[in-house]
Amino acid sequence: MSSTPPPTDRPLPPRTAAVIPAAGRGVRLGPGTPKALRALGGTPILIHAIRAMAASRAVSLVVVVAPPDGAPEVKHLLDEHALPERTDYLVVPGGETRQESVRLGVEALPEDIAVVLVHDAARPLVPVDTVDAVAAAVRDGAPAVVPALPLADTVKEVEPAATPGEPEPVLATPVRARLRAVQTPQGFDRETLERAHAEVAVDGEGATDDAGMVERLGQPVVVVPGHEEAFKVTRPLDLVLAEAVLARRRANDGF
């Protein structure tokens, strides 16, 4: 009697890839090494971000978008550090802008990738539960998903001063309960993300992230709970906080 399982018409689940644009210089952390290559707990921030994406069993491929002339260096960096073996990795050269780099990363994806997560290289400590939640929401039918947190501070809309440091008049006080601080990874149906990059131009008054580009297409974007440890390492004080979070994880969880 054959032990071959009966054929099934059940479709395979869509494959998910994470695209990490890491082509920026990170000037707010000071001159020198690009922000994504700065050390956090002795390991480059970029490697932490890659591991965070690969920790999700939903993610089968991580595409790192390197500086235009830095792809060999980033490939060498990945070879030097232990990464989960069940995940594939690809390094591609990026462009002059974040939008161009994300587009190039998406263009490098295999055809069978249906869900794309776009993650900031400067968010090295995002928990795997957040990654899983974003990917699951896209698989459940949302064209675009962002993790986000409620704001703790009151926010003011102001008229920007012509000279930095000058007083700025307040125009309005938005209702804080309706505001969220958006994080990454942001998740997308691949076709929706490709259309956004093909049809939406980012400018000073427009979208500042990929979800904003989808909004400008008129497509819905939904929010799932973010996490306080998914903060962006932008300034020196952020790096101090990230070191403290990493030390606590290592002490408590063996991270």
C-alpha positions as a Python dict, from the first residue, in 0.01 Angstrom:
ca = {
    (1, 'M'): (0, 0, 0),
    (2, 'S'): (146, 336, -101),
    (3, 'S'): (230, 585, 171),
    (4, 'T'): (219, 878, -71),
    (5, 'P'): (-17, 1144, 65),
    (6, 'P'): (-325, 1217, -147),
    (7, 'P'): (-303, 1519, -375),
    (8, 'T'): (-458, 1839, -248),
    (9, 'D'): (-591, 2147, -418),
    (10, 'R'): (-515, 2361, -115),
    (11, 'P'): (-299, 2657, -227),
    (12, 'L'): (41, 2705, -69),
    (13, 'P'): (65, 3002, 171),
    (14, 'P'): (222, 3313, 16),
    (15, 'R'): (593, 3350, 76),
    (16, 'T'): (706, 3655, 270),
    (17, 'A'): (1026, 3854, 224),
    (18, 'A'): (1171, 4143, 423),
    (19, 'V'): (1343, 4432, 247),
    (20, 'I'): (1585, 4634, 461),
    (21, 'P'): (1704, 4961, 303),
    (22, 'A'): (2046, 5029, 455),
    (23, 'A'): (2199, 5272, 209),
    (24, 'G'): (2183, 5588, 425),
    (25, 'R'): (2473, 5755, 602),
    (26, 'G'): (2294, 5832, 931),
    (27, 'V'): (2433, 6184, 972),
    (28, 'R'): (2244, 6248, 1300),
    (29, 'L'): (2465, 5989, 1471),
    (30, 'G'): (2769, 6184, 1356),
    (31, 'P'): (3027, 6146, 1080),
    (32, 'G'): (3207, 5824, 1000),
    (33, 'T'): (3059, 5476, 968),
    (34, 'P'): (2707, 5457, 818),
    (35, 'K'): (2441, 5428, 1088),
    (36, 'A'): (2342, 5073, 995),
    (37, 'L'): (2702, 4957, 1045),
    (38, 'R'): (2749, 5115, 1389),
    (39, 'A'): (2806, 4862, 1668),
    (40, 'L'): (2533, 4772, 1917),
    (41, 'G'): (2651, 4532, 2184),
    (42, 'G'): (2954, 4456, 1968),
    (43, 'T'): (2745, 4369, 1660),
    (44, 'P'): (2647, 4604, 1374),
    (45, 'I'): (2298, 4749, 1402),
    (46, 'L'): (2221, 4609, 1056),
    (47, 'I'): (2292, 4251, 1170),
    (48, 'H'): (2053, 4296, 1463),
    (49, 'A'): (1785, 4421, 1221),
    (50, 'I'): (1839, 4126, 985),
    (51, 'R'): (1818, 3880, 1274),
    (52, 'A'): (1498, 4046, 1392),
    (53, 'M'): (1335, 3983, 1053),
    (54, 'A'): (1475, 3631, 1018),
    (55, 'A'): (1348, 3541, 1366),
    (56, 'S'): (997, 3533, 1220),
    (57, 'R'): (908, 3197, 1069),
    (58, 'A'): (689, 3388, 823),
    (59, 'V'): (999, 3542, 662),
    (60, 'S'): (1182, 3315, 418),
    (61, 'L'): (1403, 3578, 251),
    (62, 'V'): (1575, 3895, 371),
    (63, 'V'): (1694, 4142, 107),
    (64, 'V'): (1946, 4399, 231),
    (65, 'V'): (1975, 4710, 15),
    (66, 'A'): (2333, 4832, 55),
    (67, 'P'): (2490, 5169, -28),
    (68, 'P'): (2538, 5191, -407),
    (69, 'D'): (2912, 5125, -376),
    (70, 'G'): (2897, 4915, -59),
    (71, 'A'): (2732, 4587, -156),
    (72, 'P'): (3056, 4380, -130),
    (73, 'E'): (3122, 4518, 219),
    (74, 'V'): (2770, 4433, 334),
    (75, 'K'): (2791, 4083, 183),
    (76, 'H'): (3115, 4029, 374),
    (77, 'L'): (2947, 4155, 690),
    (78, 'L'): (2667, 3898, 656),
    (79, 'D'): (2922, 3622, 599),
    (80, 'E'): (3099, 3718, 922),
    (81, 'H'): (2793, 3689, 1148),
    (82, 'A'): (2573, 3394, 1237),
    (83, 'L'): (2226, 3423, 1080),
    (84, 'P'): (1934, 3175, 1094),
    (85, 'E'): (2000, 2903, 837),
    (86, 'R'): (1635, 2854, 742),
    (87, 'T'): (1625, 3206, 593),
    (88, 'D'): (1779, 3310, 261),
    (89, 'Y'): (1971, 3637, 228),
    (90, 'L'): (2037, 3866, -66),
    (91, 'V'): (2234, 4191, -90),
    (92, 'V'): (2163, 4439, -370),
    (93, 'P'): (2300, 4790, -436),
    (94, 'G'): (2064, 5071, -344),
    (95, 'G'): (1988, 5409, -490),
    (96, 'E'): (2033, 5772, -396),
    (97, 'T'): (1704, 5793, -203),
    (98, 'R'): (1521, 5562, 35),
    (99, 'Q'): (1233, 5529, -211),
    (100, 'E'): (1469, 5420, -488),
    (101, 'S'): (1644, 5173, -256),
    (102, 'V'): (1317, 5010, -151),
    (103, 'R'): (1210, 4986, -515),
    (104, 'L'): (1537, 4817, -609),
    (105, 'G'): (1497, 4575, -319),
    (106, 'V'): (1146, 4483, -428),
    (107, 'E'): (1258, 4439, -789),
    (108, 'A'): (1514, 4182, -671),
    (109, 'L'): (1250, 3958, -510),
    (110, 'P'): (1167, 3619, -663),
    (111, 'E'): (830, 3591, -835),
    (112, 'D'): (681, 3367, -566),
    (113, 'I'): (707, 3637, -297),
    (114, 'A'): (357, 3772, -235),
    (115, 'V'): (402, 3958, 96),
    (116, 'V'): (674, 4219, 149),
    (117, 'L'): (787, 4365, 480),
    (118, 'V'): (988, 4688, 462),
    (119, 'H'): (1199, 4740, 771),
    (120, 'D'): (1427, 5023, 883),
    (121, 'A'): (1784, 4905, 938),
    (122, 'A'): (1792, 5152, 1226),
    (123, 'R'): (1525, 4959, 1421),
    (124, 'P'): (1744, 4671, 1543),
    (125, 'L'): (1537, 4549, 1838),
    (126, 'V'): (1186, 4500, 1700),
    (127, 'P'): (1036, 4190, 1870),
    (128, 'V'): (942, 3888, 1659),
    (129, 'D'): (578, 3910, 1775),
    (130, 'T'): (550, 4247, 1601),
    (131, 'V'): (697, 4109, 1279),
    (132, 'D'): (458, 3812, 1293),
    (133, 'A'): (156, 4038, 1354),
    (134, 'V'): (232, 4256, 1052),
    (135, 'A'): (288, 3960, 821),
    (136, 'A'): (-29, 3786, 942),
    (137, 'A'): (-243, 4094, 883),
    (138, 'V'): (-124, 4117, 521),
    (139, 'R'): (-185, 3746, 466),
    (140, 'D'): (-536, 3798, 605),
    (141, 'G'): (-611, 4046, 327),
    (142, 'A'): (-490, 4394, 427),
    (143, 'P'): (-302, 4560, 140),
    (144, 'A'): (-84, 4761, 380),
    (145, 'V'): (-14, 4722, 752),
    (146, 'V'): (189, 4933, 995),
    (147, 'P'): (280, 4869, 1359),
    (148, 'A'): (224, 5178, 1571),
    (149, 'L'): (203, 5305, 1928),
    (150, 'P'): (-25, 5564, 2091),
    (151, 'L'): (149, 5893, 2165),
    (152, 'A'): (242, 5980, 2522),
    (153, 'D'): (291, 6352, 2452),
    (154, 'T'): (51, 6617, 2333),
    (155, 'V'): (132, 6717, 1975),
    (156, 'K'): (115, 7067, 1828),
    (157, 'E'): (94, 7158, 1461),
    (158, 'V'): (308, 7466, 1405),
    (159, 'E'): (413, 7704, 1132),
    (160, 'P'): (783, 7622, 1086),
    (161, 'A'): (1016, 7911, 1164),
    (162, 'A'): (1209, 8064, 877),
    (163, 'T'): (1519, 8054, 1098),
    (164, 'P'): (1590, 7741, 1307),
    (165, 'G'): (1553, 7809, 1678),
    (166, 'E'): (1308, 8097, 1637),
    (167, 'P'): (965, 8078, 1810),
    (168, 'E'): (702, 7898, 1601),
    (169, 'P'): (331, 7985, 1613),
    (170, 'V'): (93, 7701, 1698),
    (171, 'L'): (-169, 7630, 1431),
    (172, 'A'): (-364, 7346, 1593),
    (173, 'T'): (-359, 7075, 1858),
    (174, 'P'): (-460, 6739, 1707),
    (175, 'V'): (-665, 6498, 1917),
    (176, 'R'): (-398, 6275, 2070),
    (177, 'A'): (-627, 5972, 2099),
    (178, 'R'): (-643, 5954, 1718),
    (179, 'L'): (-267, 5977, 1664),
    (180, 'R'): (-15, 5694, 1643),
    (181, 'A'): (365, 5683, 1616),
    (182, 'V'): (439, 5453, 1324),
    (183, 'Q'): (717, 5194, 1331),
    (184, 'T'): (845, 4918, 1104),
    (185, 'P'): (835, 4659, 960),
    (186, 'Q'): (554, 4784, 742),
    (187, 'G'): (384, 4503, 552),
    (188, 'F'): (235, 4503, 203),
    (189, 'D'): (70, 4295, -57),
    (190, 'R'): (347, 4290, -315),
    (191, 'E'): (132, 4411, -603),
    (192, 'T'): (14, 4709, -397),
    (193, 'L'): (369, 4805, -296),
    (194, 'E'): (497, 4776, -653),
    (195, 'R'): (212, 4995, -777),
    (196, 'A'): (284, 5255, -509),
    (197, 'H'): (650, 5280, -612),
    (198, 'A'): (554, 5299, -977),
    (199, 'E'): (286, 5567, -942),
    (200, 'V'): (366, 5780, -635),
    (201, 'A'): (649, 6032, -621),
    (202, 'V'): (769, 6123, -272),
    (203, 'D'): (825, 6492, -217),
    (204, 'G'): (865, 6730, 74),
    (205, 'E'): (491, 6760, 131),
    (206, 'G'): (395, 6402, 55),
    (207, 'A'): (450, 6056, 191),
    (208, 'T'): (750, 5991, 414),
    (209, 'D'): (714, 5614, 426),
    (210, 'D'): (589, 5329, 210),
    (211, 'A'): (251, 5314, 384),
    (212, 'G'): (202, 5683, 308),
    (213, 'M'): (264, 5607, -59),
    (214, 'V'): (-8, 5341, -48),
    (215, 'E'): (-242, 5594, 116),
    (216, 'R'): (-183, 5826, -177),
    (217, 'L'): (-301, 5549, -408),
    (218, 'G'): (-631, 5555, -219),
    (219, 'Q'): (-573, 5208, -76),
    (220, 'P'): (-653, 5127, 290),
    (221, 'V'): (-376, 5103, 548),
    (222, 'V'): (-440, 4937, 884),
    (223, 'V'): (-252, 4957, 1214),
    (224, 'V'): (-151, 4673, 1444),
    (225, 'P'): (5, 4723, 1788),
    (226, 'G'): (370, 4819, 1780),
    (227, 'H'): (624, 4775, 2057),
    (228, 'E'): (823, 5024, 2264),
    (229, 'E'): (1147, 4838, 2187),
    (230, 'A'): (1102, 4886, 1812),
    (231, 'F'): (1232, 5243, 1837),
    (232, 'K'): (1459, 5393, 1575),
    (233, 'V'): (1827, 5446, 1657),
    (234, 'T'): (1879, 5793, 1515),
    (235, 'R'): (2067, 5998, 1775),
    (236, 'P'): (2344, 5910, 2021),
    (237, 'L'): (2096, 5888, 2309),
    (238, 'D'): (1897, 5625, 2114),
    (239, 'L'): (2210, 5414, 2092),
    (240, 'V'): (2254, 5433, 2471),
    (241, 'L'): (1894, 5318, 2518),
    (242, 'A'): (1939, 5037, 2266),
    (243, 'E'): (2249, 4916, 2453),
    (244, 'A'): (2046, 4907, 2776),
    (245, 'V'): (1761, 4711, 2613),
    (246, 'L'): (2004, 4464, 2459),
    (247, 'A'): (2185, 4415, 2792),
    (248, 'R'): (1854, 4346, 2966),
    (249, 'R'): (1755, 4092, 2698),
    (250, 'R'): (2086, 3913, 2728),
    (251, 'A'): (2061, 3903, 3106),
    (252, 'N'): (1696, 3793, 3122),
    (253, 'D'): (1641, 3592, 2805),
    (254, 'G'): (1984, 3483, 2689),
    (255, 'F'): (1927, 3689, 2371),
}
